[in-house]
Amino acid sequence: MEFEKAYMLDNGRLASMKLPFTIFEDVERDQMEVGVIGAGKITERIHIPILLEYSKTIVKYVADIDVDRANKLAKICKCDAIEVGEEMRKLPECDIVLLAIPVGVRRPYIEEFSRRKTPIFVEKPFAKNIEDHQEFVELNNKMVCNYMRTWFSSTKQVKEIVCSGVFGPLKSVRIQEGLVNSLGIGKKHYRNDIGLAGGGVLMESGCHTISQIVDILEGYDITVKKSDIIWKDELDVAVEVVMVASKDSNVKIEYQASRVESFESEAEFEFQNAWVRFDHTGSNERLRVYANGLEDPLVIEPGNYATSFGEGVFLKWAEFIQQIWSDAEMNTNQMTGMKVTEVITGIYKKAKGGKKI
């Protein structure tokens, strides 16, 4: 991925991130102090560069169970480093807290910062299941989950095509993603621990794709009809799912993801008069439109919104901060991806066992 090359630490310094335009109102307010909990790769490579560059934020502290990792990032941010322990009540007050920690250890932090009425920016996935998700949202009405692909230009373009009806009604959706390369992680990595990760391919990667489906098909009711899962050491390593999205008509959705089988990642949206194809996992993808009567596809270049992974995350931050400042009530169900968790929970429940390898 592009962000892995662009935002690495270099001789103890973070490469700067060029932030895109923001579609949100540029209100003159004091900087928001952000408490960062979790000093892993996503924090180091993405969140910290954004928070340092964005004029609306300042990093107040970096906390982690590994104090050396916390110290490394805190030194760059010129802020305090904190070793996370059992006394989380001693964590300093802040305007926003970033939880970039595994979903399996997140509950006490959500409970603590909800008690303080502190807005929470949560890394994906938001919760292990729909029951936990609903409990968390009841505790705090100012939270967001980092489903940054919803800000990808290609995602927004397909959403506009669906809403406009320019190619006629949507008939079906087919999405697949091969994730074999994601197997190269150590045995002690949190992704290999069901208690920390909460799940396998669906929780780690599928949640992003489900978030795109939910965003593009806003207003549709999505029901899981069939789910086949392959398991390894309690974790799902491959899934094949059939869903139906209902609105004015029924739209069949076929979704396949695998860590054990290699194939190209691609999304295909079939309309009455055309097919739209693109790699939904890429941030700078061009849409390919195969229209009836045309021999070659029509290529649609990326438009506004995010054309890089980092830009997608930035727009999530900008959207969240703008809504915190707004007088309007935040739609926390939507911001945290309630429907995403609902679909993922449905996929697991529908599987009823499955094959083990």
DRENNUTI-221558 format. One record per residue (C-alpha): x, y, z; chain; residue number from 1. Coordinates in Angstrom, 1 decimal. Layout:
BEGIN
<pt px="X" py="Y" pz="Z" cadena="A" num="NUM"/>
...
END
This chain:
BEGIN
<pt px="0.0" py="0.0" pz="0.0" cadena="A" num="1"/>
<pt px="1.1" py="3.5" pz="-0.8" cadena="A" num="2"/>
<pt px="1.0" py="4.8" pz="2.8" cadena="A" num="3"/>
<pt px="3.5" py="2.1" pz="3.9" cadena="A" num="4"/>
<pt px="6.1" py="3.8" pz="1.8" cadena="A" num="5"/>
<pt px="5.2" py="7.4" pz="2.3" cadena="A" num="6"/>
<pt px="4.9" py="7.8" pz="6.1" cadena="A" num="7"/>
<pt px="7.6" py="5.6" pz="7.6" cadena="A" num="8"/>
<pt px="9.9" py="6.9" pz="10.3" cadena="A" num="9"/>
<pt px="13.1" py="8.2" pz="8.9" cadena="A" num="10"/>
<pt px="16.1" py="8.7" pz="11.2" cadena="A" num="11"/>
<pt px="13.7" py="9.4" pz="14.1" cadena="A" num="12"/>
<pt px="11.6" py="11.8" pz="12.2" cadena="A" num="13"/>
<pt px="8.2" py="11.3" pz="10.6" cadena="A" num="14"/>
<pt px="7.8" py="12.2" pz="6.9" cadena="A" num="15"/>
<pt px="5.3" py="15.0" pz="6.6" cadena="A" num="16"/>
<pt px="1.9" py="14.3" pz="5.1" cadena="A" num="17"/>
<pt px="0.4" py="16.6" pz="2.5" cadena="A" num="18"/>
<pt px="-3.3" py="16.9" pz="3.5" cadena="A" num="19"/>
<pt px="-6.0" py="17.2" pz="0.8" cadena="A" num="20"/>
<pt px="-8.6" py="19.9" pz="0.7" cadena="A" num="21"/>
<pt px="-11.4" py="19.4" pz="3.1" cadena="A" num="22"/>
<pt px="-15.1" py="19.6" pz="2.1" cadena="A" num="23"/>
<pt px="-15.9" py="20.6" pz="5.7" cadena="A" num="24"/>
<pt px="-16.4" py="24.2" pz="6.8" cadena="A" num="25"/>
<pt px="-13.1" py="25.7" pz="8.0" cadena="A" num="26"/>
<pt px="-14.3" py="27.0" pz="11.4" cadena="A" num="27"/>
<pt px="-11.9" py="29.1" pz="13.5" cadena="A" num="28"/>
<pt px="-11.7" py="27.2" pz="16.8" cadena="A" num="29"/>
<pt px="-9.0" py="26.3" pz="19.3" cadena="A" num="30"/>
<pt px="-6.9" py="23.2" pz="18.5" cadena="A" num="31"/>
<pt px="-8.3" py="19.9" pz="19.8" cadena="A" num="32"/>
<pt px="-6.0" py="18.1" pz="22.1" cadena="A" num="33"/>
<pt px="-5.9" py="14.4" pz="21.1" cadena="A" num="34"/>
<pt px="-4.9" py="11.6" pz="23.4" cadena="A" num="35"/>
<pt px="-3.4" py="8.7" pz="21.4" cadena="A" num="36"/>
<pt px="-3.8" py="5.2" pz="22.8" cadena="A" num="37"/>
<pt px="-1.9" py="2.6" pz="20.8" cadena="A" num="38"/>
<pt px="1.5" py="3.3" pz="19.2" cadena="A" num="39"/>
<pt px="1.4" py="0.6" pz="16.5" cadena="A" num="40"/>
<pt px="2.0" py="1.0" pz="12.7" cadena="A" num="41"/>
<pt px="-1.3" py="2.6" pz="11.8" cadena="A" num="42"/>
<pt px="-0.7" py="5.3" pz="14.4" cadena="A" num="43"/>
<pt px="2.9" py="5.8" pz="13.4" cadena="A" num="44"/>
<pt px="2.4" py="5.9" pz="9.7" cadena="A" num="45"/>
<pt px="-1.0" py="7.5" pz="9.4" cadena="A" num="46"/>
<pt px="-2.6" py="9.1" pz="12.4" cadena="A" num="47"/>
<pt px="0.4" py="10.9" pz="13.9" cadena="A" num="48"/>
<pt px="1.4" py="12.5" pz="10.6" cadena="A" num="49"/>
<pt px="-2.2" py="13.7" pz="10.1" cadena="A" num="50"/>
<pt px="-2.6" py="15.0" pz="13.7" cadena="A" num="51"/>
<pt px="0.7" py="16.9" pz="13.5" cadena="A" num="52"/>
<pt px="-0.1" py="18.4" pz="10.1" cadena="A" num="53"/>
<pt px="-3.8" py="19.2" pz="10.6" cadena="A" num="54"/>
<pt px="-4.2" py="22.8" pz="11.9" cadena="A" num="55"/>
<pt px="-7.2" py="21.7" pz="14.1" cadena="A" num="56"/>
<pt px="-5.3" py="19.1" pz="16.2" cadena="A" num="57"/>
<pt px="-2.4" py="18.7" pz="18.6" cadena="A" num="58"/>
<pt px="-1.2" py="15.5" pz="20.2" cadena="A" num="59"/>
<pt px="-1.4" py="15.7" pz="24.0" cadena="A" num="60"/>
<pt px="0.1" py="12.3" pz="24.8" cadena="A" num="61"/>
<pt px="0.9" py="8.8" pz="23.4" cadena="A" num="62"/>
<pt px="0.1" py="5.8" pz="25.5" cadena="A" num="63"/>
<pt px="0.9" py="2.1" pz="24.8" cadena="A" num="64"/>
<pt px="1.6" py="-1.1" pz="26.8" cadena="A" num="65"/>
<pt px="5.1" py="-0.9" pz="25.2" cadena="A" num="66"/>
<pt px="6.5" py="2.3" pz="26.7" cadena="A" num="67"/>
<pt px="9.4" py="2.3" pz="24.3" cadena="A" num="68"/>
<pt px="7.0" py="2.6" pz="21.3" cadena="A" num="69"/>
<pt px="5.1" py="5.3" pz="23.1" cadena="A" num="70"/>
<pt px="8.4" py="7.2" pz="23.8" cadena="A" num="71"/>
<pt px="9.5" py="7.0" pz="20.2" cadena="A" num="72"/>
<pt px="6.3" py="8.7" pz="18.9" cadena="A" num="73"/>
<pt px="5.9" py="11.0" pz="21.9" cadena="A" num="74"/>
<pt px="9.4" py="12.4" pz="21.2" cadena="A" num="75"/>
<pt px="8.4" py="13.3" pz="17.7" cadena="A" num="76"/>
<pt px="5.1" py="14.8" pz="18.8" cadena="A" num="77"/>
<pt px="6.9" py="16.7" pz="21.7" cadena="A" num="78"/>
<pt px="4.3" py="15.4" pz="24.1" cadena="A" num="79"/>
<pt px="4.1" py="13.0" pz="27.1" cadena="A" num="80"/>
<pt px="4.6" py="9.2" pz="26.8" cadena="A" num="81"/>
<pt px="2.5" py="7.0" pz="29.0" cadena="A" num="82"/>
<pt px="2.8" py="3.3" pz="29.8" cadena="A" num="83"/>
<pt px="-0.7" py="1.9" pz="29.7" cadena="A" num="84"/>
<pt px="-1.5" py="0.0" pz="32.9" cadena="A" num="85"/>
<pt px="-4.6" py="-1.0" pz="34.9" cadena="A" num="86"/>
<pt px="-5.1" py="2.5" pz="36.2" cadena="A" num="87"/>
<pt px="-6.6" py="4.0" pz="33.0" cadena="A" num="88"/>
<pt px="-8.4" py="6.5" pz="35.2" cadena="A" num="89"/>
<pt px="-5.0" py="8.3" pz="35.5" cadena="A" num="90"/>
<pt px="-4.9" py="8.9" pz="31.7" cadena="A" num="91"/>
<pt px="-4.9" py="12.7" pz="31.2" cadena="A" num="92"/>
<pt px="-8.0" py="14.6" pz="30.0" cadena="A" num="93"/>
<pt px="-8.2" py="15.4" pz="26.4" cadena="A" num="94"/>
<pt px="-10.6" py="16.8" pz="23.8" cadena="A" num="95"/>
<pt px="-10.6" py="13.6" pz="21.7" cadena="A" num="96"/>
<pt px="-9.1" py="10.2" pz="22.3" cadena="A" num="97"/>
<pt px="-7.8" py="7.9" pz="19.5" cadena="A" num="98"/>
<pt px="-8.2" py="4.2" pz="20.3" cadena="A" num="99"/>
<pt px="-5.8" py="2.4" pz="17.9" cadena="A" num="100"/>
<pt px="-5.8" py="-0.8" pz="19.9" cadena="A" num="101"/>
<pt px="-7.2" py="-4.3" pz="19.2" cadena="A" num="102"/>
<pt px="-11.0" py="-4.6" pz="19.3" cadena="A" num="103"/>
<pt px="-10.8" py="-7.2" pz="22.0" cadena="A" num="104"/>
<pt px="-9.3" py="-4.9" pz="24.6" cadena="A" num="105"/>
<pt px="-11.3" py="-1.8" pz="23.8" cadena="A" num="106"/>
<pt px="-14.3" py="-2.0" pz="26.1" cadena="A" num="107"/>
<pt px="-12.8" py="-0.5" pz="29.3" cadena="A" num="108"/>
<pt px="-11.4" py="2.5" pz="27.4" cadena="A" num="109"/>
<pt px="-14.7" py="3.2" pz="25.7" cadena="A" num="110"/>
<pt px="-16.4" py="2.9" pz="29.1" cadena="A" num="111"/>
<pt px="-13.8" py="5.2" pz="30.8" cadena="A" num="112"/>
<pt px="-13.8" py="8.0" pz="28.1" cadena="A" num="113"/>
<pt px="-17.6" py="7.8" pz="27.7" cadena="A" num="114"/>
<pt px="-17.8" py="8.4" pz="31.5" cadena="A" num="115"/>
<pt px="-15.7" py="11.5" pz="30.9" cadena="A" num="116"/>
<pt px="-17.9" py="12.5" pz="27.9" cadena="A" num="117"/>
<pt px="-14.8" py="12.5" pz="25.7" cadena="A" num="118"/>
<pt px="-15.4" py="12.0" pz="21.9" cadena="A" num="119"/>
<pt px="-13.7" py="8.8" pz="20.7" cadena="A" num="120"/>
<pt px="-12.1" py="8.1" pz="17.3" cadena="A" num="121"/>
<pt px="-11.9" py="4.3" pz="17.0" cadena="A" num="122"/>
<pt px="-9.8" py="2.1" pz="14.6" cadena="A" num="123"/>
<pt px="-11.7" py="-0.5" pz="12.7" cadena="A" num="124"/>
<pt px="-13.6" py="-2.7" pz="13.3" cadena="A" num="125"/>
<pt px="-15.7" py="-0.8" pz="15.9" cadena="A" num="126"/>
<pt px="-16.9" py="-3.8" pz="17.9" cadena="A" num="127"/>
<pt px="-16.8" py="-7.6" pz="17.9" cadena="A" num="128"/>
<pt px="-20.5" py="-8.0" pz="17.4" cadena="A" num="129"/>
<pt px="-23.7" py="-6.0" pz="17.1" cadena="A" num="130"/>
<pt px="-24.6" py="-6.5" pz="20.8" cadena="A" num="131"/>
<pt px="-21.3" py="-4.8" pz="21.9" cadena="A" num="132"/>
<pt px="-21.7" py="-2.1" pz="19.3" cadena="A" num="133"/>
<pt px="-25.1" py="-1.1" pz="20.5" cadena="A" num="134"/>
<pt px="-23.9" py="-1.0" pz="24.1" cadena="A" num="135"/>
<pt px="-21.0" py="1.3" pz="23.2" cadena="A" num="136"/>
<pt px="-23.2" py="3.7" pz="21.2" cadena="A" num="137"/>
<pt px="-25.5" py="4.0" pz="24.2" cadena="A" num="138"/>
<pt px="-22.6" py="5.1" pz="26.3" cadena="A" num="139"/>
<pt px="-21.3" py="7.8" pz="24.1" cadena="A" num="140"/>
<pt px="-23.0" py="9.9" pz="21.4" cadena="A" num="141"/>
<pt px="-19.8" py="11.2" pz="19.9" cadena="A" num="142"/>
<pt px="-17.8" py="8.4" pz="18.3" cadena="A" num="143"/>
<pt px="-16.5" py="7.5" pz="14.9" cadena="A" num="144"/>
<pt px="-14.9" py="4.3" pz="13.3" cadena="A" num="145"/>
<pt px="-12.1" py="4.7" pz="10.8" cadena="A" num="146"/>
<pt px="-13.8" py="3.2" pz="7.8" cadena="A" num="147"/>
<pt px="-11.8" py="5.4" pz="5.5" cadena="A" num="148"/>
<pt px="-12.6" py="3.7" pz="2.3" cadena="A" num="149"/>
<pt px="-16.0" py="5.4" pz="2.4" cadena="A" num="150"/>
<pt px="-14.1" py="8.6" pz="1.5" cadena="A" num="151"/>
<pt px="-12.3" py="7.0" pz="-1.5" cadena="A" num="152"/>
<pt px="-13.2" py="8.9" pz="-4.7" cadena="A" num="153"/>
<pt px="-14.2" py="5.6" pz="-6.4" cadena="A" num="154"/>
<pt px="-16.6" py="4.7" pz="-3.6" cadena="A" num="155"/>
<pt px="-18.3" py="8.1" pz="-3.8" cadena="A" num="156"/>
<pt px="-18.4" py="8.0" pz="-7.6" cadena="A" num="157"/>
<pt px="-20.2" py="4.6" pz="-7.6" cadena="A" num="158"/>
<pt px="-22.6" py="5.9" pz="-4.9" cadena="A" num="159"/>
<pt px="-23.5" py="8.8" pz="-7.1" cadena="A" num="160"/>
<pt px="-24.1" py="6.5" pz="-10.1" cadena="A" num="161"/>
<pt px="-26.4" py="4.3" pz="-8.0" cadena="A" num="162"/>
<pt px="-28.3" py="7.3" pz="-6.7" cadena="A" num="163"/>
<pt px="-28.6" py="9.1" pz="-10.0" cadena="A" num="164"/>
<pt px="-29.9" py="6.0" pz="-12.0" cadena="A" num="165"/>
<pt px="-27.8" py="7.2" pz="-15.0" cadena="A" num="166"/>
<pt px="-27.3" py="3.6" pz="-16.1" cadena="A" num="167"/>
<pt px="-30.7" py="2.4" pz="-15.0" cadena="A" num="168"/>
<pt px="-31.6" py="0.4" pz="-11.8" cadena="A" num="169"/>
<pt px="-28.9" py="-1.5" pz="-10.0" cadena="A" num="170"/>
<pt px="-29.3" py="-5.3" pz="-10.6" cadena="A" num="171"/>
<pt px="-26.5" py="-7.0" pz="-8.8" cadena="A" num="172"/>
<pt px="-23.1" py="-6.6" pz="-7.0" cadena="A" num="173"/>
<pt px="-20.2" py="-8.9" pz="-7.1" cadena="A" num="174"/>
<pt px="-17.1" py="-8.2" pz="-4.9" cadena="A" num="175"/>
<pt px="-14.0" py="-10.3" pz="-4.3" cadena="A" num="176"/>
<pt px="-10.7" py="-9.8" pz="-2.6" cadena="A" num="177"/>
<pt px="-7.6" py="-12.1" pz="-2.4" cadena="A" num="178"/>
<pt px="-5.7" py="-11.4" pz="0.8" cadena="A" num="179"/>
<pt px="-3.0" py="-14.1" pz="0.7" cadena="A" num="180"/>
<pt px="-0.2" py="-11.6" pz="1.3" cadena="A" num="181"/>
<pt px="-1.8" py="-10.7" pz="4.6" cadena="A" num="182"/>
<pt px="-0.7" py="-14.0" pz="6.0" cadena="A" num="183"/>
<pt px="2.9" py="-12.8" pz="6.6" cadena="A" num="184"/>
<pt px="2.4" py="-11.8" pz="10.2" cadena="A" num="185"/>
<pt px="4.0" py="-13.4" pz="13.3" cadena="A" num="186"/>
<pt px="2.3" py="-16.0" pz="15.4" cadena="A" num="187"/>
<pt px="2.2" py="-13.5" pz="18.3" cadena="A" num="188"/>
<pt px="0.5" py="-10.8" pz="16.3" cadena="A" num="189"/>
<pt px="-2.9" py="-9.7" pz="17.6" cadena="A" num="190"/>
<pt px="-4.6" py="-10.8" pz="14.3" cadena="A" num="191"/>
<pt px="-3.8" py="-14.4" pz="15.2" cadena="A" num="192"/>
<pt px="-5.5" py="-14.1" pz="18.6" cadena="A" num="193"/>
<pt px="-9.3" py="-14.5" pz="18.5" cadena="A" num="194"/>
<pt px="-9.6" py="-12.7" pz="21.8" cadena="A" num="195"/>
<pt px="-7.8" py="-9.6" pz="20.6" cadena="A" num="196"/>
<pt px="-8.9" py="-9.6" pz="16.9" cadena="A" num="197"/>
<pt px="-12.5" py="-10.7" pz="17.4" cadena="A" num="198"/>
<pt px="-12.4" py="-12.5" pz="14.1" cadena="A" num="199"/>
<pt px="-10.3" py="-13.2" pz="11.0" cadena="A" num="200"/>
<pt px="-10.6" py="-12.0" pz="7.4" cadena="A" num="201"/>
<pt px="-14.0" py="-10.4" pz="8.0" cadena="A" num="202"/>
<pt px="-12.9" py="-8.4" pz="11.0" cadena="A" num="203"/>
<pt px="-9.5" py="-7.4" pz="9.6" cadena="A" num="204"/>
<pt px="-10.3" py="-6.7" pz="5.9" cadena="A" num="205"/>
<pt px="-13.9" py="-7.5" pz="5.1" cadena="A" num="206"/>
<pt px="-15.2" py="-4.8" pz="7.4" cadena="A" num="207"/>
<pt px="-13.7" py="-2.2" pz="5.0" cadena="A" num="208"/>
<pt px="-15.5" py="-3.7" pz="2.0" cadena="A" num="209"/>
<pt px="-18.8" py="-4.1" pz="3.9" cadena="A" num="210"/>
<pt px="-18.5" py="-0.4" pz="4.9" cadena="A" num="211"/>
<pt px="-18.2" py="0.5" pz="1.2" cadena="A" num="212"/>
<pt px="-21.3" py="-1.6" pz="0.3" cadena="A" num="213"/>
<pt px="-23.3" py="0.0" pz="3.1" cadena="A" num="214"/>
<pt px="-22.2" py="3.5" pz="2.1" cadena="A" num="215"/>
<pt px="-22.9" py="3.0" pz="-1.6" cadena="A" num="216"/>
<pt px="-26.3" py="1.4" pz="-0.9" cadena="A" num="217"/>
<pt px="-27.4" py="3.9" pz="1.6" cadena="A" num="218"/>
<pt px="-31.1" py="3.5" pz="2.3" cadena="A" num="219"/>
<pt px="-31.1" py="-0.2" pz="1.4" cadena="A" num="220"/>
<pt px="-31.9" py="-3.0" pz="3.8" cadena="A" num="221"/>
<pt px="-29.2" py="-5.6" pz="3.6" cadena="A" num="222"/>
<pt px="-29.9" py="-9.2" pz="4.6" cadena="A" num="223"/>
<pt px="-27.4" py="-12.1" pz="4.8" cadena="A" num="224"/>
<pt px="-28.9" py="-15.1" pz="2.9" cadena="A" num="225"/>
<pt px="-26.0" py="-17.5" pz="2.7" cadena="A" num="226"/>
<pt px="-22.6" py="-17.7" pz="4.4" cadena="A" num="227"/>
<pt px="-19.8" py="-20.3" pz="3.9" cadena="A" num="228"/>
<pt px="-16.7" py="-19.9" pz="6.0" cadena="A" num="229"/>
<pt px="-13.4" py="-21.7" pz="6.2" cadena="A" num="230"/>
<pt px="-11.7" py="-21.6" pz="9.6" cadena="A" num="231"/>
<pt px="-8.2" py="-22.0" pz="10.8" cadena="A" num="232"/>
<pt px="-7.4" py="-21.9" pz="14.6" cadena="A" num="233"/>
<pt px="-10.7" py="-20.3" pz="15.4" cadena="A" num="234"/>
<pt px="-10.2" py="-17.6" pz="12.8" cadena="A" num="235"/>
<pt px="-12.1" py="-17.2" pz="9.5" cadena="A" num="236"/>
<pt px="-9.6" py="-17.3" pz="6.6" cadena="A" num="237"/>
<pt px="-12.1" py="-17.4" pz="3.7" cadena="A" num="238"/>
<pt px="-15.7" py="-16.4" pz="3.3" cadena="A" num="239"/>
<pt px="-18.3" py="-16.7" pz="0.5" cadena="A" num="240"/>
<pt px="-21.4" py="-14.7" pz="1.2" cadena="A" num="241"/>
<pt px="-24.7" py="-14.0" pz="-0.6" cadena="A" num="242"/>
<pt px="-26.7" py="-11.0" pz="0.6" cadena="A" num="243"/>
<pt px="-29.8" py="-9.2" pz="-0.7" cadena="A" num="244"/>
<pt px="-30.2" py="-5.4" pz="-0.6" cadena="A" num="245"/>
<pt px="-33.8" py="-4.3" pz="-0.7" cadena="A" num="246"/>
<pt px="-35.2" py="-0.9" pz="-1.6" cadena="A" num="247"/>
<pt px="-37.4" py="-0.4" pz="-4.6" cadena="A" num="248"/>
<pt px="-36.3" py="-3.8" pz="-5.8" cadena="A" num="249"/>
<pt px="-34.0" py="-6.7" pz="-4.6" cadena="A" num="250"/>
<pt px="-30.3" py="-6.5" pz="-5.5" cadena="A" num="251"/>
<pt px="-28.2" py="-9.7" pz="-5.1" cadena="A" num="252"/>
<pt px="-24.8" py="-9.1" pz="-3.5" cadena="A" num="253"/>
<pt px="-22.1" py="-11.8" pz="-3.8" cadena="A" num="254"/>
<pt px="-19.0" py="-11.3" pz="-1.7" cadena="A" num="255"/>
<pt px="-15.9" py="-13.5" pz="-1.5" cadena="A" num="256"/>
<pt px="-12.7" py="-12.9" pz="0.5" cadena="A" num="257"/>
<pt px="-9.8" py="-15.3" pz="1.1" cadena="A" num="258"/>
<pt px="-6.4" py="-15.5" pz="2.8" cadena="A" num="259"/>
<pt px="-5.7" py="-18.9" pz="1.4" cadena="A" num="260"/>
<pt px="-6.6" py="-18.4" pz="-2.3" cadena="A" num="261"/>
<pt px="-5.1" py="-15.9" pz="-4.6" cadena="A" num="262"/>
<pt px="-7.3" py="-13.8" pz="-6.9" cadena="A" num="263"/>
<pt px="-7.6" py="-10.2" pz="-8.0" cadena="A" num="264"/>
<pt px="-9.5" py="-7.8" pz="-5.9" cadena="A" num="265"/>
<pt px="-12.5" py="-6.3" pz="-7.9" cadena="A" num="266"/>
<pt px="-15.9" py="-4.9" pz="-7.5" cadena="A" num="267"/>
<pt px="-18.6" py="-5.2" pz="-10.2" cadena="A" num="268"/>
<pt px="-21.9" py="-3.3" pz="-10.1" cadena="A" num="269"/>
<pt px="-24.3" py="-4.4" pz="-12.7" cadena="A" num="270"/>
<pt px="-27.0" py="-1.9" pz="-13.8" cadena="A" num="271"/>
<pt px="-29.7" py="-2.3" pz="-16.4" cadena="A" num="272"/>
<pt px="-27.6" py="-0.6" pz="-19.1" cadena="A" num="273"/>
<pt px="-24.0" py="-1.0" pz="-18.0" cadena="A" num="274"/>
<pt px="-21.5" py="-2.7" pz="-15.7" cadena="A" num="275"/>
<pt px="-19.1" py="-0.7" pz="-13.5" cadena="A" num="276"/>
<pt px="-15.9" py="-2.4" pz="-12.4" cadena="A" num="277"/>
<pt px="-13.0" py="-1.2" pz="-10.2" cadena="A" num="278"/>
<pt px="-10.6" py="-2.4" pz="-7.5" cadena="A" num="279"/>
<pt px="-12.4" py="-1.3" pz="-4.4" cadena="A" num="280"/>
<pt px="-9.3" py="-1.8" pz="-2.2" cadena="A" num="281"/>
<pt px="-7.3" py="0.8" pz="-4.0" cadena="A" num="282"/>
<pt px="-7.5" py="4.5" pz="-3.1" cadena="A" num="283"/>
<pt px="-6.7" py="6.0" pz="-6.6" cadena="A" num="284"/>
<pt px="-8.8" py="3.6" pz="-8.8" cadena="A" num="285"/>
<pt px="-10.4" py="4.5" pz="-12.0" cadena="A" num="286"/>
<pt px="-13.9" py="3.2" pz="-12.7" cadena="A" num="287"/>
<pt px="-14.3" py="1.1" pz="-15.9" cadena="A" num="288"/>
<pt px="-17.8" py="1.4" pz="-17.4" cadena="A" num="289"/>
<pt px="-18.9" py="-1.3" pz="-19.8" cadena="A" num="290"/>
<pt px="-22.0" py="0.1" pz="-21.5" cadena="A" num="291"/>
<pt px="-24.3" py="-1.7" pz="-23.9" cadena="A" num="292"/>
<pt px="-23.3" py="-1.1" pz="-27.5" cadena="A" num="293"/>
<pt px="-19.7" py="0.1" pz="-26.6" cadena="A" num="294"/>
<pt px="-16.8" py="-2.1" pz="-27.6" cadena="A" num="295"/>
<pt px="-14.3" py="-0.6" pz="-25.2" cadena="A" num="296"/>
<pt px="-14.9" py="0.5" pz="-21.6" cadena="A" num="297"/>
<pt px="-15.4" py="4.1" pz="-20.6" cadena="A" num="298"/>
<pt px="-12.8" py="5.1" pz="-18.0" cadena="A" num="299"/>
<pt px="-13.8" py="7.6" pz="-15.3" cadena="A" num="300"/>
<pt px="-10.9" py="9.3" pz="-13.6" cadena="A" num="301"/>
<pt px="-10.8" py="9.8" pz="-9.8" cadena="A" num="302"/>
<pt px="-12.7" py="13.0" pz="-8.9" cadena="A" num="303"/>
<pt px="-12.9" py="14.8" pz="-5.6" cadena="A" num="304"/>
<pt px="-12.5" py="13.1" pz="-2.2" cadena="A" num="305"/>
<pt px="-9.7" py="10.8" pz="-1.2" cadena="A" num="306"/>
<pt px="-7.2" py="9.4" pz="-3.8" cadena="A" num="307"/>
<pt px="-4.8" py="8.0" pz="-1.2" cadena="A" num="308"/>
<pt px="-5.2" py="5.9" pz="2.0" cadena="A" num="309"/>
<pt px="-4.0" py="8.8" pz="4.2" cadena="A" num="310"/>
<pt px="-6.4" py="11.3" pz="2.6" cadena="A" num="311"/>
<pt px="-9.3" py="8.9" pz="3.4" cadena="A" num="312"/>
<pt px="-8.2" py="8.8" pz="7.1" cadena="A" num="313"/>
<pt px="-7.8" py="12.6" pz="7.2" cadena="A" num="314"/>
<pt px="-11.3" py="13.2" pz="5.8" cadena="A" num="315"/>
<pt px="-12.6" py="10.9" pz="8.6" cadena="A" num="316"/>
<pt px="-10.8" py="13.1" pz="11.2" cadena="A" num="317"/>
<pt px="-12.0" py="16.3" pz="9.5" cadena="A" num="318"/>
<pt px="-15.6" py="15.0" pz="9.3" cadena="A" num="319"/>
<pt px="-15.6" py="13.9" pz="13.0" cadena="A" num="320"/>
<pt px="-14.1" py="17.2" pz="14.3" cadena="A" num="321"/>
<pt px="-16.6" py="19.2" pz="12.3" cadena="A" num="322"/>
<pt px="-19.5" py="17.2" pz="13.7" cadena="A" num="323"/>
<pt px="-18.1" py="17.6" pz="17.3" cadena="A" num="324"/>
<pt px="-18.2" py="21.4" pz="16.8" cadena="A" num="325"/>
<pt px="-21.6" py="21.4" pz="15.1" cadena="A" num="326"/>
<pt px="-24.8" py="22.2" pz="17.1" cadena="A" num="327"/>
<pt px="-26.6" py="19.3" pz="15.2" cadena="A" num="328"/>
<pt px="-26.9" py="15.9" pz="16.9" cadena="A" num="329"/>
<pt px="-24.3" py="13.4" pz="15.6" cadena="A" num="330"/>
<pt px="-25.6" py="10.3" pz="13.8" cadena="A" num="331"/>
<pt px="-23.4" py="8.0" pz="15.9" cadena="A" num="332"/>
<pt px="-24.9" py="4.8" pz="14.5" cadena="A" num="333"/>
<pt px="-23.8" py="5.9" pz="11.0" cadena="A" num="334"/>
<pt px="-20.5" py="7.3" pz="12.1" cadena="A" num="335"/>
<pt px="-19.5" py="4.1" pz="13.9" cadena="A" num="336"/>
<pt px="-20.8" py="1.8" pz="11.1" cadena="A" num="337"/>
<pt px="-23.7" py="0.1" pz="13.0" cadena="A" num="338"/>
<pt px="-24.9" py="-1.5" pz="9.8" cadena="A" num="339"/>
<pt px="-21.4" py="-2.8" pz="9.0" cadena="A" num="340"/>
<pt px="-21.3" py="-4.6" pz="12.4" cadena="A" num="341"/>
<pt px="-24.8" py="-5.8" pz="11.9" cadena="A" num="342"/>
<pt px="-23.9" py="-7.4" pz="8.5" cadena="A" num="343"/>
<pt px="-20.7" py="-9.0" pz="9.8" cadena="A" num="344"/>
<pt px="-22.5" py="-10.4" pz="12.8" cadena="A" num="345"/>
<pt px="-25.1" py="-11.8" pz="10.4" cadena="A" num="346"/>
<pt px="-22.4" py="-13.4" pz="8.3" cadena="A" num="347"/>
<pt px="-20.9" py="-15.2" pz="11.2" cadena="A" num="348"/>
<pt px="-24.3" py="-16.4" pz="12.6" cadena="A" num="349"/>
<pt px="-25.5" py="-17.6" pz="9.1" cadena="A" num="350"/>
<pt px="-22.4" py="-19.7" pz="8.6" cadena="A" num="351"/>
<pt px="-23.3" py="-22.3" pz="11.3" cadena="A" num="352"/>
<pt px="-20.0" py="-24.1" pz="11.5" cadena="A" num="353"/>
<pt px="-18.1" py="-24.4" pz="8.2" cadena="A" num="354"/>
<pt px="-15.0" py="-26.1" pz="7.0" cadena="A" num="355"/>
<pt px="-11.8" py="-26.2" pz="9.1" cadena="A" num="356"/>
<pt px="-8.2" py="-26.4" pz="7.7" cadena="A" num="357"/>
END
